[in-house]
C-alpha cells in the first residue's frame, strides 16, 4: 500500500495548523521542513521536543527530514555544511525519520556542470559516508540549477557515489522545469534507485507549477508505471501553488487540499490503494 505524506509547512507556518489540515485529509505522515517558521535544522533541542509532542498529539509521524543540505553553491564552504549534515542526522534520529532529503549543489550560472563533477561527487560521497551506519537513508532530490537536475546527471551521481545510503527522491515538476518529460526520458534509468516521490506537476511551456494531472509531468503515467513495478513507498505532497523559491514553496491550506485531492483522484482512477 502506498503512503501519503507532505510538506505541511506549505499549509501554514504553525505546526499545529499543519497537523490539523493533514488530519482532515487523512494523512498521518509529514515531511518536516520547518515548524513555526524555523527550518527543521535550526530548531533548538527544546523546539524539537515541542514538535515531537505536537506530532504525537495528532498521531503524525515523520517520513523524511526535508533538509536544505546541498542547497549551497558548489564553491561555498563545505566543512561548515558537514556540521549541518550532522545536525540533520541528529534531527532525523530524534524524529525517527527514515530519510533525509538533500541536493547536489548549485552550479554557477553559465558554467558547465561537467566542470564541477569531481567536486560534486567528492561532497556527495562525504555526505553519504556521514550517514552510513545511522539507519538513515539520504534522498537526492532533482532540483533546478543543481548538478543533479536532469536524469542523465542524476544517474551519474547516484551510480558514481555508489552508496546504499544514497537513493533518489523523484520530483516530476522539477524535471519539467528543466525541459524534461520525466517518465519518458528518465523513468527506466532512475527507477532502480528511486525510493520516494515528491508530488507536484508543472507546465513545460512556462514552468508554472500546477495540480497533479494538469501539467506535463506525466503524473498519471508515473502512477501507472509505479503500480506495474511494485513500488511501495511514500508520496509527499509539495504543491508550490502560491509561491515558489529556490528554498521551498507555499500553497496555503485551500490550495494544499486542492493539490492533494487532484493527486488522490488520479490514484483512485488508477486503482491504487493508499493511506
C-alpha positions in Angstrom: 0.0 0.0 0.0 1.2 3.5 -0.8 1.5 6.1 1.9 0.8 9.8 1.6 3.0 12.4 3.3 3.6 16.1 2.6 5.5 19.3 3.2 2.9 20.6 5.7 4.7 24.0 6.1 3.1 24.8 2.7 -0.2 24.9 4.6 0.9 27.3 7.4 4.0 28.1 9.4 2.3 26.9 12.6 2.9 23.2 13.3 -0.5 22.7 15.0 -2.3 24.1 12.0 -0.3 21.9 9.7 -1.2 18.8 11.6 -4.9 19.7 11.7 -5.1 20.0 8.0 -3.2 16.8 7.4 -5.5 15.0 9.8 -8.6 16.4 8.0 -7.1 14.9 4.8 -6.5 11.6 6.4 -2.7 12.0 6.1 -0.7 10.6 9.1 2.9 11.4 7.9 4.7 14.7 7.3 7.9 15.6 5.5 9.3 18.0 8.1 10.9 21.1 6.5 10.0 23.8 9.0 7.9 24.5 12.1 6.8 27.9 13.4 8.7 29.5 10.5 12.0 27.9 11.6 13.9 25.5 9.3 14.0 22.0 10.8 17.8 22.0 11.1 17.6 25.3 13.1 15.1 24.2 15.6 16.6 24.2 19.1 16.5 20.9 21.1 13.6 22.4 23.1 11.7 23.2 19.9 12.4 19.7 18.6 10.8 18.3 21.8 7.8 20.6 21.4 7.4 19.5 17.8 7.6 15.8 18.8 4.8 16.4 21.3 2.6 18.2 18.7 3.1 15.4 16.2 2.3 12.7 18.9 -0.9 14.5 19.9 -2.1 14.4 16.3 -0.9 10.8 15.5 1.5 12.0 12.8 4.9 10.5 12.1 7.9 11.9 10.1 8.5 10.3 6.7 11.6 12.4 5.9 13.5 15.4 7.1 13.1 18.0 4.3 16.5 19.4 4.8 18.3 22.1 2.8 21.6 20.1 2.7 23.3 20.6 -0.6 21.4 23.8 -1.5 24.5 25.9 -1.4 26.9 26.8 -4.2 29.5 24.3 -5.3 32.2 26.8 -4.3 30.6 27.6 -0.9 32.3 26.3 2.2 31.7 22.6 2.6 33.2 21.9 6.0 30.6 24.1 7.7 28.0 22.3 5.7 29.1 18.9 7.2 28.2 20.3 10.6 24.7 20.9 9.2 24.7 17.3 8.0 25.4 16.1 11.4 22.5 18.2 12.8 20.3 16.7 10.1 21.2 13.2 11.2 20.5 14.0 14.8 17.2 15.6 14.0 16.3 12.5 11.9 17.2 10.3 14.8 15.0 12.4 17.2 12.0 12.2 14.9 12.6 8.6 13.9 12.6 9.7 10.3 13.9 7.0 7.8 15.0 9.6 5.2 16.8 12.9 4.8 16.1 14.9 1.6 19.2 16.7 0.1 20.6 18.2 -3.0 23.7 18.2 -5.2 24.9 21.9 -5.0 24.1 24.8 -7.2 26.2 25.2 -10.3 27.2 28.9 -11.2 25.1 30.3 -13.9 26.5 29.9 -17.4 29.1 27.3 -16.3 29.2 23.7 -17.5 28.1 21.2 -14.7 30.7 18.8 -16.0 33.5 21.2 -14.9 32.2 20.7 -11.3 31.5 17.0 -11.4 34.5 15.8 -9.4 33.8 18.3 -6.5 30.1 17.4 -6.5 30.9 13.7 -6.3 33.5 14.3 -3.5 30.9 16.2 -1.5 28.1 13.7 -2.1 30.4 10.8 -1.1 31.3 12.6 2.1 27.6 13.2 2.9 26.8 9.5 2.2 29.7 8.4 4.4 28.4 10.6 7.2 25.1 8.7 7.1 26.4 5.2 6.9 25.6 3.1 10.0 23.0 5.6 11.2 20.0 3.8 9.8 19.0 6.9 7.9 18.9 7.0 4.1 19.7 10.1 2.1 17.4 11.0 -0.7 18.7 13.2 -3.5 16.0 15.4 -5.0 16.4 16.6 -8.5 16.2 20.4 -8.3 16.7 23.2 -10.9 20.2 24.5 -11.3 22.0 21.9 -9.2 24.3 19.3 -10.6 21.6 16.6 -10.4 18.8 18.5 -12.2 18.3 16.3 -15.3 18.1 12.4 -15.5 21.5 11.9 -17.1 23.3 13.7 -14.3 21.1 12.2 -11.5 22.0 8.8 -12.8 25.7 9.7 -13.0 25.5 11.0 -9.4 23.9 8.0 -7.8 25.9 5.4 -9.7 29.2 7.2 -9.2 28.8 7.6 -5.5 27.6 4.0 -5.3 26.5 4.1 -1.7 23.4 2.2 -0.4 22.9 5.2 1.8 22.2 7.5 -1.1 18.9 7.0 -3.0 16.6 9.2 -5.1 13.5 11.3 -4.5 11.7 11.8 -7.8 10.2 15.3 -8.5 8.2 15.4 -11.8 7.7 19.2 -11.7 11.4 20.0 -11.2 12.2 17.8 -14.2 9.6 19.6 -16.4 11.1 22.9 -15.3 14.4 21.7 -16.8 12.8 20.9 -20.1 12.5 17.2 -19.4 9.5 14.8 -19.9 10.2 12.9 -16.7 8.7 9.4 -17.3 9.5 9.3 -21.0 13.1 10.4 -20.5 14.1 9.3 -17.0 12.0 6.6 -15.5 13.7 3.4 -16.9 17.2 4.6 -15.8 16.3 6.1 -12.5 13.5 3.8 -11.1 16.0 1.2 -9.7 17.4 3.9 -7.4 14.1 5.7 -6.6 12.7 5.3 -3.1 10.4 8.3 -2.7 8.1 10.5 -4.8 7.7 14.3 -4.4 4.2 15.1 -5.8 3.9 18.2 -7.9 3.3 18.9 -11.6 4.3 21.7 -14.0 3.8 23.1 -17.5 6.6 22.6 -19.9 5.9 25.8 -21.8 6.1 28.2 -18.8 7.4 26.2 -15.8 4.3 27.1 -13.8 3.5 24.6 -11.1 0.0 23.2 -11.3 -2.0 20.4 -9.5 -1.2 16.8 -10.5 -2.5 15.9 -13.9 -2.8 19.4 -15.2 0.8 19.7 -16.4 3.4 17.9 -18.4 4.9 15.9 -15.5 3.3 12.7 -16.7 2.0 12.1 -13.2 -0.7 9.6 -14.3 1.9 7.7 -16.3 4.2 7.7 -13.3 1.5 6.2 -11.1 0.8 3.5 -13.7 4.5 2.6 -14.0 4.9 2.5 -10.2 1.9 0.3 -9.9 3.2 -2.0 -12.5 6.6 -2.5 -11.0 5.5 -2.8 -7.3 6.6 0.5 -5.8 5.8 0.5 -2.1 6.7 3.9 -0.5 5.8 7.5 0.2 4.2 10.1 -2.0 5.0 13.5 -0.5 2.7 16.4 -1.4 4.7 19.5 -2.3 2.2 21.7 -4.2 4.1 25.1 -4.5 0.8 26.6 -5.8 1.0 30.0 -4.3 4.7 30.8 -4.1 8.0 29.1 -5.2 11.6 29.9 -4.3 14.9 28.1 -4.6 14.5 27.0 -1.0 10.9 25.9 -0.8 7.3 26.9 -1.6 4.0 27.8 -0.1 0.4 26.9 -1.0 -1.9 27.8 1.9 -4.4 25.3 3.3 -7.0 25.6 0.5 -4.5 25.0 -2.3 -2.7 22.2 -0.4 -6.1 20.5 -0.1 -6.8 21.1 -3.8 -3.5 19.7 -4.8 -3.9 16.6 -2.6 -7.4 15.9 -3.9 -6.1 16.2 -7.5 -3.4 13.6 -6.8 -5.6 11.2 -4.9 -8.2 11.4 -7.7 -5.5 10.0 -10.0 -4.7 7.3 -7.6 -8.4 6.4 -7.3 -8.9 6.3 -11.0 -5.9 4.1 -11.5 -6.9 1.6 -8.7 -4.1 2.4 -6.4 -4.6 1.8 -2.7 -3.1 4.3 -0.3 -3.3 5.5 3.2 
